[in-house]
């Protein structure tokens, strides 16, 4: 077991809007699976799953509510400034700008298009 967390689902109130937001911010294509209120979109490939990469998906599920008070996901980025430069144009807000964490790198906090608070991390 490489990681203690295997997957994170990001809840949505508007699935297409959320997929568009994360696609714009990360610069990656998200593929959708499922239908109706049981859909999920991710940018991970089959190879990523085989290698045990911890991933996240945008989830349409009426039983999971979006908001700012749940567990916080941190998305890793090689250059956090790239992601931050696209957040507001994609419909989100920057809550905490890029901040230094010493040897651990940098972090920032954003609010996505669905009201979720999501962290960004750069080693």
Protein Blocks (a to p, Z undefined) as FASTA:
>chain_A
ZZfbfbdcdddfblmlmmmmmmmmnopacddedehjldcddfbdfklmmnopacdddddd
fkbccdjkbccdddddfblmlmmmmmmmnopacfbgcddehjnopadddddfkopacddd
dZZ
